[in-house]
Amino acid sequence: MASFLARENLTREEASVRAGLLSPAGAEPITIAAVIDLRDAKDLQTSTFPVTTTITFACSTPGAETFVDFINAGVDEVVLNGTALDLAEHVGPARIRLPELKAHNTVVITGHARYSSSGEGMHRYQDPADQQIYLYTQYEPADARRVIACFEQPDLKAKFDFTLIGPDDWVLASNMEPVRRSQSTAGSVEVKFGTTALMSSYITTLLAGPYAEFTDSHGSIPLALYCRQSLRDRFDHERLFRWTKLGLDFFEEYFDYPYPWGKYDQAFVPEYNLGAMENPGLVTFNDRLVFEPGATHTEWESLATVLMHEMSHMWFGDLVTMRWWDDLWLKESFADYMGTLAVVEAVPEFASAWVSFAVRRKAWAYEQDQLPTTHPIVADIPDLEAAKQNFDGITYAKGASVLKQLVAYVGPAAFQEASRQYFKKHAWGNTTLRNFLTELSSASGRNMSQWAQDWLTTCGVQSLAIRDGHVEQSGTDPCSGAQSLRPHTLKVGVFDTGTSPYLRVGTHEVTLESAKTAIPGFSSRASVLTLPNDEDLTYAKISFADTELSSVLTGVTEDELANATIWAGLWNMVRDAELPAVSYIKTALELLPQLQPITLFTAVNNNIITALERYVVPCDRGNASSAVAQNLLQMLPALSQEEQMTAAKTIVAAAQCTDLADQWLEELLQTPVGEKLGSVTSTDGLRWSALTAFARQGAATEEELASFRAQRPNTATEVGFAMACAAIPTPEAKEAAWQRIFSGTLSNELLSATITGFQCAEPELLQAYHDQYLSWIGPAWEQHSIGIATRMVAGLFPRTLDSRLGDDHVNPVVLKTQAWLEEHPDAPQALRRIVTEELDQARRTLRVLRVAAPYPGPYSI
């Protein structure tokens, strides 16, 4: 029984049994009232806070037993239906047994919960800029139980009543508007919030701290925005309110369903584990999205897309929720697709957002879908640990890509009508894939079962090619080993390579339902580039051979989305060892000024950085880095301001392996924050990246870094200082970083920064630590939360691989890791998944390095 009460990993079977017991037909909904006392939150020596939770619920089988989830720091009392339970028998660190239930039940649980520094549960943060304390909650998929007692599964929706007690000079907020604010004790207030509509526990939320607050309204919907006081001056609340209003109008019209949650608040919070979270009435964002001066169009577009993604969840995910985490895609894939669609159609300045989707989101999907841990979009999720790992490129980006193909297949009107009927029929409830397919079949007039089978329940990414006037598809489902054929509705573009840029001279619509099909009206002729998946309508890789490869390596088309599709294909070719990384880099440096919009320019720059870090042989990395730095420095004056900001980040990244940019880095460090070096705005983030480059070269001491740290105390400085100190290439600095990583004292973001800096080194300096990797990952998984353990296990994998030590069949890192997986079949599946994915990435890197060629100098192009 003790192990049961300590078990945090809720299984799907347990959740199903509990849902059946606590959801009798016709019963009143579950209600959960919680009083959370944060009066001592400013005292950082206080690690816990009091919480009292009262839960009322029905039971279909009187006399049965169930349990409440509560990952607690101590329980003082549990009173079930007026009777106090024996704490020793009924209470554990994660669960509380509730025996001998009645048809109608009330349980009152009084205890303490822990403040978090991991971004899970009630996160507490001290702002280094002014020492103020900020708190917020983050729960998905199952961390509400770190703050209150609840039934932590999505299909046991409840009505929540929250009361927060905290300092009287703080903002205290939740999903609903306050209904009462009263004095509690001297210097503190008690705020009671309105009762929520039915919602799952993981989307409830609390906010507390001296946040800067901005208010507005949109029709009858109150709007608010929050950020830390130290970010107030650069917080563009007017822009965010404008986007919010555009989004609300778009989604209410598109779904034909009014915004259902009353107010719409958005809070930007520190050290957030995600980009954002769709808590209804109070969406939370990572405050790294409160940009420094000089933010580019790419960054603003990314923020707008995140904002629309979360707003889409107010319908897809919050109003209608998946029954269990198998159908996580029912909210995340839809939100990823709808977020981009809303930006394209509702926000005028981002009409080309599908370009970003093609080169950023799909790139994530293609990478994830080629790992041995790939899974169907509708996944098999047996427990919460598996759910935590499934917020991945399949569930988000592949699912969204497949939805884009679905819209091409059934038509935009049918997809929209299916969505509208889905919300009308299932509002406030829980659904599975079948529910949406029913509406889609009805709206489109097609039986969607086979389409869903082909796309949603299979694995892997296919390849498209043009041969002899036909479009051909090929692929193998890695989950089943069977040949993979899917229906594709796509377009084939034809471009004249005799012009500059290449002009479109034809477009052919194709329905591909077998291994190959003829392209209607296609005629072959010289000097053309034929592009499968023009307009990026379907989800499949493309590659180029012979004259077509020569064409895309020497020129660009007139169409931005076509260029994005081409460069996505080139990047896949690098990762598949079909195109040497240095060839990609050289071509990118030659064509960068022609790659538009800025989002494509940015994506290619990011790929250059990844290529330098992972896919260029170590002995040539300095040469290639020098080429990148020198060419971009020469290119800077001719670039636009936003292109210069993007290129500057690439130069700084390349500078870790070359000193050719050192003079420019020195000038950057001498440029005060907010002022310009050429058209590059000096920012804290860019300066600390430069300092990390100097530290990696051995050209900056910890004392010098500390001097820069003292000049501008803020979050970016603390993160940058942690990374730069860990990057110093001495045994002493690496040992100090190692000790900090395992001290248990670092918050989530400082831990990741320290790990990143630690990994910046030649293999010889880290060899002893990498040799220990497989010995500590098991204990780390047991001793830390899954969020912190994931950062450690994934971040510290030995990634600096040298092909001179053998290919993917004999490399010692590969062999040792494979042996660990074989010897630990009973290790937690979530841990095995991380190790398996890192092993596969190592194997891919070694395959790419095996075909690598030296950088074709000279540096100047």
N, C-alpha and C positions, 0 to 999 in steps of 0.2 A: 504493500500500500504506500510506503514511503516513496518508492520510486515513481509510482503513479502520480502522487501529489507534487513531485518535483519535475514532472515531464512538461517541457515547454513545447514540444513538437506535436501539436494536435494533428491527428490523422483525418483523412477524408471519411473513413469509416466511423470514427468517433463523432465527427461533426454530423454525419447523416443520422446516426442513432439519436443524438441529442436534438436535432431539428425535428425528428419525428415525434419525440416525446414532448417537446415544448411548443409545438405549433398545432394544437388541436383545432379542427374546423370550427369557425364561429366564435373562437375565444377572443377576448380583449387582447390587444397587442402588448408585448413586453414593454415595461417602462423601467427606466434606469435613471435614478436621481443621484447625483454625486456632488459632494461639497469638498472642494480642494483648497487647502489652506497654504498660501504661499507667503505668509507674513515674514518668514525668516529667510526668504530666498536671497536677500542681499548678503547674508552671512555665508561666505563660501566655505566655512568650516562645517556648516550644517549640510549633511549629505542627503537627508530625507525630508519629506513633508507629510503632514497628516491628510488623510482622505477617508471620507465616510460615504459608502455607496448603498443605496436602497434599491432593490430590484423586486418588481412584482411580475409574476408570470403564471401562466396556466400549465397544467400537466395532463396529458391524455390518459395516463395510467397511474392513478393514485396509489401510493405505496412504493412507487419506483424511486430510483436514485439517479441523480445527475451531478454535475460539477460546474463550478464557476471558475473562470480564468482570472488569475490575479498574480502577476509576477511582483512580489511584494518585498518590502524591507522589514516586515513584521506585521502580524495581525493581532489586534488586541481583543476583538470580540466578534463572534458571528452569532446572530440571533435569527433562527429560522422559524417562522410562524409563531413567534413569541417565546421560543425555547432557545436558550443559549447552548451552543454546541461545544463539545469537548475539543479544544484547539489542538491538542496533541494527536487526536484521532482523525480530525477532519481537515486540518489546515496544513498545507505544504508551501514551499517557496513559489510554486507556480499555479496550483489548483486548490480549490476548496470543495470538499464533498458536501453534497446536500442530500441527506437520506430521508426516506419516508415522506415523500412529497404528497401534498394534497391536490385537489383539483385546482385550487387557487392558492398561490404562495406569495409570501413576502419574506425576503431575507435582507438583513441589515449587516453590513460588513464594515468594521472600523479598524483602520490600520495605518500603515505608512508606506509610501512609495519612494523610489530613489530619483534624485536628480540625475540627469544623464549628461555625458560629454561625448557620446557616440552618435548623436543624431537620432536616437531611438527613444521613444517615450517623451518625457519632459526634459528637453535639452536646455541647459543653462550655459550662458556665455557672458564673459566679462569683456567689454569692448576695450582694447588697449589704447584707443584714442582718448577716452575720457573716464575709463574705469566703471562705466555704468553697466548694470546687470540686465540681461534680456533673456526671456524664456519663451518657448513655443513648444508645441507638441507635433510629433510626426509618428504616424501609426501604421501605415501600410507596409506589409499586409496584416500584421497582428500584434501591434504594440500599444493599443489602447489599454491592454491589460497590464502594462507597466505603470499606468497612472490610476486607473479605476478598476474595480471588479466588474466583469461583464461576460457575456457569452461571445467569445471572439471568433465569430464565423460570419461570412457575408449574408447567409440566408436567414439568420435570426435577427431580423431588423427590429428596432425598438424606437420608442419615443424617449428622448433624453432631456433631462432637466439638469443644467449645470449651475452651480454656485461657486464663484471664485472669491476668495478672501486674499487681499494683498495690499501693498502700500497705497496710500490714498493719492499719491502723485504719479501713479502708473496708469497706463492703458490696460484695461482688463477686458478681453473680448473672447467671443466664442462664435459658434455657427449662427446663433440667433441674436436679436437685439436685446439689450438689458431691459428688464421689466421692473427692477427695483435696485436702487443703490442706497446703501445705508451705512452709517458709521459702525465699525466693528469694535476696535480698540483704538487707543491713541495712535494716530498715524496710519491707520489702516481702514479699509472699507470692505463691505461685503456686497458683491454684485450678483444678483440672480438674473439668469437669462431665460427667455421664453422657451417653452417646450418645442422641441423640434418636430418636424414631420417624421414619418418612419424612415430610418436610415440604418445602415450597417455601422458597427462600432468603429471600423477603421477610417471612416471619413468624418468622425467627430474631431473637434480641435479646440485648443485653448491658446491664448496669447496673453503674455503679461510682461510689462516692462515700460520704461519711459520712451516708448516709440513716438516718433514724429507722426502726426496724423493729418491727413488731407481729406476733405469731404466734398461730395458733389451728389448729384442725383440724375437719374435718367427715367423720365416719366414718374411712375410710382415706386421705382427701385432706388433705395438709398445706396450710395456708393462711398467707399472709403479706401484709402491707401495708407499703408504704414511702412516705415523704415526706421533704422537706427538714427538717433540724433546726429551722429557724426557723418552720416551720409546725406543729411537733409539738403545741403546746398547743391548737390549734383543729382538729386532725385527728380526726374522729369515727370512730375505727376500730371501735368497737363496733357502730355503725349499719351500717357497710360490711360487717363480717363477717356480721351478721344477714341483710342482703340477699343476700350471696354464698351463704350456706347455703340460703336460700329458692330462689334461682335454680338452684343445682345440683340440688336436689330436683325442681324443676319440669321442667327440661330432661331430666334422666335419665328421668323418668317419661313425659314427652311424646314423646320420641324413642325410648323403649324401647332405649336404648343408653347404657351407663355412661360417665361422663366419661373420656375416653381419654388424658389427658396427664399423669397422675401428680399433681404438685402444682398449686396454683392461687394464684399470687402476683399482686398488683396494685400497681403503682408509680405514684405521682403525681409528674410531672417538670416542670421549668420550660421555658417557651418552646416548648411542643409545637405542631407545625403542625396537628394534628388534635384532635378531642375525645378520642379514645382509639384504641388499636390492639390487635388481637386476637392478639398473639404468644402461642402456646400455652404454658401454664405460667408466663408472666410478662407479663400484660397491662399496657400503659402508658397513663396518662391525663394529660391536661393538668392541671397543678396549680392552674389557675384554678378547678377544681372543688373545691378545698379552700376552702370558703367562709369569708368573714369573718363576724363576729357579725351577727345579724339576717337570716340567709338565710331566704328564703321557701319556702313549700310548693312553689311553681313550680320553684325552683332545686333543691330536693331531689328532686322528681319527675324533673326533667331528668337529674340524676346517676344516679338509679336506672335510668332508661331506657337511658342510655349503658352502665351496668354490664351490664344484661341483653342489650343489643345485642352487646357484645363477647363475653359468655358464649355467646350463640347461635352465634357464629363458631367456637367450639371444635368444633362439628359442621358447620354450614354455612360452609365456607371453609377450615377447617384440616384436619379429618378428610377431607372431600371438597372438592376444590379445582377451580375452573374451569381448563380447559385453556389458554386464553388470555384476554386482557382483554376480548374481545367479550362474554364471559359473566360479567363482573364482577357483574352483577345476581344471579347464582346465589348470591352470598354477601351482598351489601349490601342488596338488596331484602328478602331473607328475614330478615336480622338486624334491619333496621328494623321489619319487621312483628312478628317474634317478640319483639323487645325490648319493644315496647309491650304485646303480649299477655301476656308473662310478668309485667310490672309490674301489669297489671290483675288477673290471676288469682292471682298469688303474693304480692304485697306489699299487705297490707290497706289501708295508708294512701293508696294511689294507685289506687283503684278507678275513678276518672274520667279515667284517662290518655288515653282515646280523644278527650277534648276537646282536649287539647294536640296530639294528632296531627292533628286536624281543622284547627286554627287556626294551627299552627306548621309541621309537616312538610308538610302538603298545600299550604299557602301557598307554600312553597319550590318544590314541584313545579309548581304552576300558573304561577308566574313563569318557571321554567326552560323549561317546555313551550311558552311563547309567544314564546320567542326564536327568531331565524332559525337558530340553531345547535342547535335541538332535534334529537333523534334517537330512534330506537326504544329501548325498554328493552333489547332485545338489540341492541347497537350494533355498528357497523363500526369496529374499532380496528386500524388498519394498523401502528401503531408505539407505542413507549413514551411519546412526547410526547403522543400522542392519549390514551393511557391515563391519563396524569397529569391531563389536563383532564376526564376522564370521571367523576371522583368528584363528581358533581353531583346536582341535584335530580331528574333523571330516574332515574338508577341507584339512588338511595336512596329518595327520598320517593314519586315516582310509582310506582316498582316496588312499594314497600310498599303503597301505596294500591290498586294493581291486585291484589295478593295478598289484601288484605281483601275486594275484590270477588270474587276467585276462591273464597275460603272461603264467601262467601254463595252463590255459584253451584253449587259441588259439595257443600257441607256441611262442617262442621268435622271430622267423623269421617273423611271421605275424604282431606282434606288431611293430617291427622295420619298416617293409614296410609301414604299415599304418601311422606311424609317418613321414616317408619320404614323402609320397604323400600329407599328411596334410600340410606340410610346402611349398611344391612346389605349391599347389593350392591356399593357403590362405596367402602367405607372404604379410606382411604390412597391413593385414586386421584384421577384427574382426569376431569371430565365436561363435557358440553355441555348445552344446553337439551333436546335430544332425550332424554337419559337421564332427566331429571325428568319430562318429559311422559309417557314410557312408564309410570312408576310411577303418575302421576296418572290416566291413562286406566284403568289396571288397577284402582285403588282406587275410582274413581268410577263405573266402568261406562260412561263416555262417551269418545268419541274427542275428545281435547282439541286436535287439530291446528288446527281452525278457530278455536277460542277463542284459542289462542296466536297465530295469524295476526292476528286482529282486535286483540288487546291488546298483544302483545309485539313485533311487527314493524312497527307503524305509529306515526305521530307525532301529536302534537297533543292538545289537550284539547277535549272537546265541551261543548255547553251543553244543559241540561235545562229544560223549561218545561211548565207546566200550561195547557192550553187546551181549553175545552169538554169537560171530563171525560176528557181524554186526556193522557198523558205524551208529550211530543215530544222528540226529540233532533236536534241539528244540529251540523255541524262539517265542517271541511275538513282533510285530512291535509296539513300544510305541506310535508312531504317529497316527496309525490307530486302534490299539487294535486287529488287525487280527493276526492269526498264521503266523509265518514267516518261509518260506522255501526258500533256495537259492541253486543254483547249486555250488557244491564244487568239485574241482579237487585237490586231496590231496594224501598224503602217510601215511601209518600206519607203524610205526617202532616197532620191537620186540627186546627186550634186555634181556640177560641172567643175572638174579640177583644173580646167584651163583658165579659170578666172580667179581673182584674188579680192575678197574671200570667195570660197566655192559657192556658187549660186545654185539654189534648188531648181531643178528642171523637171521634177516629177515626184508625185506621191501616189503610192499604191496601197489600197486597203486590202488586208488579207485576213481570212479566217482560217487558222491552222488548227485542225482537229485530229491530225494523224502525224506520222513521222515527217511527212513533207507535203507541200502543196504548191501548185504553180502560182506565180504572181500574176494576177490579171493585168493584161496590157503591158507587160514588161518586155522591153527589147534591149538587148545588150549592145553597148557601143563603147568605144575607147574614151579615155579621159573622163571617166565618171567614178564617183565614189557611191557605192550602194550601202545604205545604212539600214540594217534591220532594227526593229523597235524604234523607229522614228517617233517622236513625241513621247517616248518613254512610257508607253501605255501598259506594257506587260512586264512581268518579273522574270528575267532571264539574262544570263551573261552573253555578251558578244565579244568576239575577238577579230583580229584582222590579220591577213596574210598577204605576202607579196606586194603587188602594186597598191592595194588598199592600205596596207600598213605604211608604205612609203608616203602615201597621200596624207594620212592623218598625222604622220610625224613631221610633215613639212608645211602644213597649212591648216586653216580653220574654215568652217562653213559660215554662211551669213546668219545662221539660226542659232540662238543661244542654247536652246534646249537640245538641239542636235549636237552641239559641241559638248554639252554636259554628258550626253549619252556616250559620245566617243571617248571622252576622258575617263568616264567610269569604266569603259571597256579596257582602256589602256592600263588603268590601275589594276584591274583584275588580271590582266596579262602579266604584270610584274609579280603579283602574288602567286600566280600559277607557274612561275618560272618560264614563261613564254617570251618575256621581254626583259632584258637586263635592267636593273634599277638605274644604272648610270645612263642608259639610253633614255629612260623616262626623264631623268633629271636634265639631261642635255637638251632634249626637245622642249621640256617645260621652260627652261631658261630662254630658249630662242623664241617661243611663242607666247610667253606670258603677257606681253603688252596687248596681244590680240584676244586674250581670253576674257570675254565679258559674258554676263555681268560680274560685278565684284565678288559675288558669292562663288562663282566658278574660279576666279582668280585666287580666292582664299582657299578653296578646297584643294587646288593644285599645289599651292604653297604648303598646306598641311601635309600633303602626300610627299612632298620633297623632304620635309622634316622626318617623316616616318621612314622613308627610304634611306636617309642617312643613318638613322638610328638602328635600323633592323636589317636592311636588305643590301647594304654595301659592305663588301668584305672588310674586316677590321684594318688590314694593312693598307687599304686604299681610302679609308674613311676620311683621313686628314686631307688627302688630295681632293676628294669630291667636295668636302666641306669648304675648302679654300675656293674651289671653283664657284660654289653657290654664293659664298659671301662676297667674293670679288665681283662677280657678274651682277649681283643685285645692287651692290654699292654703286657700280657704274650706271646701272639702270635707274636708280632712284630719282634723279632730277627730272627725268622725262615722264615719270608716273604721276597719276593723280594723287591727291592727298590721302584718300582712303587706300589706294594701292600702296603708297609709301608706308602707311601704318601696318599693313599686312606684311609687306616685304621686310619691314624692320624686325618683326617677330621671327621671320625665317633667318635673317642674318644673325640675330642673337642666338638662335638655336644652333646654327652652323658654327658659331664662334666657340662652342664647347670643344671643338676638335681642330681649331685653327686659330692662329694669332693674326691673320690677315685683316681682321676687322677690329683689332684692339684700339686703334686710334679713334675710330668712329664710336666705339663703346665708351671710351674715355670722354669724348665730347658729349655723348648722351648723358653720362653721369654728372657732367658739369652743367647740364641744362636743367634749371629748376622745374619741378613738376608743374604741368599746365602750360609751360612754354614750349616753343618749337625748335627743333633742330632740322632745318630745311622745312619740310612739311610734316615731319614726324613729331607728334605731341609727346613730350616726356611724361610718363605715368609711373606710378609706384610699381605696377606690375612689370613694365618693360625694364625699368631700372634694376629691379631685383633679378630679372632674367639675365641681364648683363652681368650683374655681380655673381650670379651662379656660374656663368660662363668663365669669368675670371677665376672663381674658386676652383672649378673643374680643371682649368689649366695650371693650377698651383700658383696663380698670380694674385691671390687675395687671401689674407690671413683672417682668422676669426676676430682678431682685435679690430681690423679694418672694417669687417662686416658689422661688428657691434657699433662702430662709430656711425655708419650709415643708419643702422637701426634706431639709434638715439635721436636722429634728426627728424624722423617722421613716424611717431608711434601710431600704428593703425593695423587693421587686419592684414592687408596685403604685405605690410612690412614683416609682421610676425611669421606669416607663411613663407615669404621669401627668405627671411633670415634662417628659418629652420632648414629649408632646402639648400641654401648656399653653404651653410656650415657643414651639412652632411656631405656635400660634394667635394670638399677639400681632399685632395688625393694623398693623404698620409695615413699610415696605420693608426695613429692616435685619433684622427678625426673619424675614421670609419668605426673604430671601437666605441668612441663616445656616441656616435649615431646609433650603433647597434644597441647599446645599453638604453638609450632613450626610447627606441622602438619597443623594447620589451619591458619598459618600466611600468606600464599601465597608467601613466600620468598624462599621456598626450591625448588631446581631443582628436576627433575623426580627421579634420583637415590637417592639423599639425602632424599627425601620424603619417598621412599620405605624403605630405611634403617632405618629411624626413626620409621616408622610404625612397622617394624619387631621387633625392639628392644622394643618398647612400648608394644607389645603383649606378650613379654617374662615376664610372671608374673603369680602368682597364681590368681585364679578367684576373690578372695575377694578384691584384690588390684585394679582390673579393673572394678568392678561391677558398680560403679557409671557412668563410661564412657560408658560401654556397654549398660546401661539403656538408654543412650542418643542416641544410634546409629540410631534408626529409625526416630528420630526427625530432624537430620541434613542431611540425605542423599539426600533428595529432593533439598534443597537449594544448597548443594555442587555440585550437578549435573548441576544446572543452572549457578553457578558462575564460574565453572572451565571448561577447555577444557575436551573433553571426555577422553583423555589419562590420565590426572591428576585425574579426578573424578573417573575413573575406579580403579586407584591405591588406592584411599582413600576408596571407597565403598567396594571393595573386601578385601583390606588389614585389615580394622578395624572391620570386622564382628566378633562377639563374638565366637571365636573358641575353647576356653578352656572350654570344656564341662565336666560335672561331672554326671555320670550315677546315682549317688545317688539322683539327683534332678529329676529323672524320665526318662522314655524311650522316644522314638521319638513321642509318642502320647501326653505326658503331660509335657515335659520339657518346662520351661518358655521361653527360647530363641526360641524354635520352635514355641510355641503358639503365641508369640508376633510377630514374623516375618510373620507367616501365616496370622495373623490378618491384618498386614500392607498391604500385597499383596491383600487381599480381599477388603480393604478399599481404595486402590489407583489403581483402574483398569485403570485410565487414565494417570498414571505416564509414563514417556518415556519408550518405550519398551526395550531399551538397559539397562536402570537402573533396570527395573523389571527382566530382564534376569540375571543380576549379583546377585541380591538378591535371586532369585529363585534357582540359582545354589548353592549359599552359604547355603541356607536353606536345600537343598537336601544333601549337604556334611555333615551338622550337623546331619541330620537324620541318614545317613549312619554311622557316627561315633558312635552315640548312639546305633544303632543296633549291631555294632561290640563290643562295650563295654559291652553290655548286656550278651554276651557269653564269655567275657574275663575270663581268669583264672590267678591266681597269678603267678609271675615268679617262675619257679621250681628251686629254689636255689640248691646247693650253687653257689656262684659267679663263682668259678673255675670249668671248665669242664674237 
